[in-house]
Each structure stands twice: as C-alpha cells, then as structure tokens.
Amino acid sequence: MRTIIVDDEPDALNSIKIIIKEYLPDIELVGTFMNPKKALEEIPKLMPELLFLDIHLPEINAFQLLEMLPKRNFHVIFITAYDEYAIKAFKYNAIDYLLKPININEIVNAVKRIKENKQEQTESYEDKYKKLLNTLNQNNNQAHEKLILSTIEGIYYIDPDDILYVNADSNYSKIVFKNAKPLTVSKNLGEFFADLPKDYFFRNHHSYLVNLKYVRKYARNEGGTIEMINGDQIPLARRKKNEFHEKMKNLVKKLF
C-alpha cells in the first residue's frame, strides 16, 4: 500500500516511520512531508493509497489540505493531539484517527481495518471526505447564542463573548470572565471546546482554552506566553505556536 506521512513534528513523523518499518512490512512509504504546501504539490504525483495526516499543520490545516487536493482517492488516517471536536466528526463519519503520542497497537490496528474494509468499501473516498468536511463546517457554523452551565447554585446562561479563557483540572474547569467572578463547573475542556465558536476560541495548551478576541500580547519566552486583557498569563504549548499566530492573523482580518 503506497503511503505518505504529513506531520510537522519530527518526533511524531519518525515514530510512524519506525512503526511502519518494524510492524507493517507491506506498507510502501513513498513520501514524508513536514511542509503541508509541499505535500499538496507532491501527493497527486505520488498517488498514495494511504495518507497519515496531522490535523494541526503550519499555514494550512489537514482539512484545508484535503479540500485543496484535486482528487481524494486514498484513505486517510488523521493524527491529532487534543482536537476533541474533530474526533467527534471522525467517529460520526467512521473516519480513522490516531491520538498523539503515537501508539504501536493503534497504528497497526488502524491499517489492519483499512485492509479489511478495502474490499467491502461501497462509498468512494471522495464522498467520505466530503461528508466529513460538511460535518465540520456545519458544526463550525452553528449559532452559539448562550452556553448553559449547571452548578449546585443554579443554572447559568453564558454568552461566549464574555469568556476570557477556560482553565481545566481533570474533569473540572474554571471559567474566567471579562466582568464577573470566575465560575468552576464539572465539565472537561474537551466539552467546552466542542460547544464554543471555533473561529475565536483556541485550545492553546492541554489545560487552557482562550478567547482570541481578548489576547493582549504574545511574549517570546521559552515556549511562549499569552497575556490576556486582564493581565493573566497563559502558557502556549510549543507545538501550538504556529497555529496560534495563524489564527490571530485570521482574526485580525475578520475584525478589521
């Protein structure tokens, strides 16, 4: 099976390469790319049957890459770290995905499923990815008027625009507002990310979700720090740095 890997993290890319070499000898690795734009040029030429595709890529993400390809006649195994929202879409559309850090058994089983289902596949890859992209777009475009949060004290009706950021600890999350006291609720960060507008809420760290509208400053220290308008300092995961800058650029274009 002719295979390509697209991932901008060297460790993840090398892990997949090693697993393929050691455990999947019938996989023919015909290309590896850290630059998605280069991958976009080469994929049609290399004619893969399988693509390992990281969701969070610099400049363009996995879904944009798929939309820009002239043909999508190959199977995709998506690779993601924390994107619970996308995972819901994968499950709904029966799309294969892997969570980082890459697990040997999961990657072997994912490839095994593809081989087993190849003969039975009645829906074309093109149709399958169209449905996935439609699901993602529909959810992204849903109106977010109020967020309903239930606590011991009562039920809160929250306007997403009033949220500065959300800080999670296990199954609890603290919501920090512009002009109100913080609120702690029994809800994990993944659930918040699924319910909030994706165009201006960004998961910058495994424990934080920020409202990009209220970012005051990015500090170039080790790893990077986001300063919110209330002065709070929020860590930025190193692997999220490029995506953060790209989202901020896009947000500025929309606002002005």
Buried (B, 14 or more C-beta within 10 A) or exposed (E): BBBBBBBBBEEBBBBBBEBBEEEBEEBEBBBBBBBBBEBBEBBEEBEBBBBBBBBBBBEBBBBEBBBEBEEBBBBBBBBBBBBBBBBBBBEEBEBBBBBBEBBEEBBBEBBEBBEEEEEEEEEEBEEBBBBBBEBBEEBEEEEBEEBEBEEEEEEBEBEBEBBBBBBBEEEEBEBBBBEEEEBEBEBBBBBBBBBBBBBBBBBBBEBBBBBBBBBEEBEEEEBBBBBBEEEBEBBBBEBBBBBBBBBBEEBEEEEE
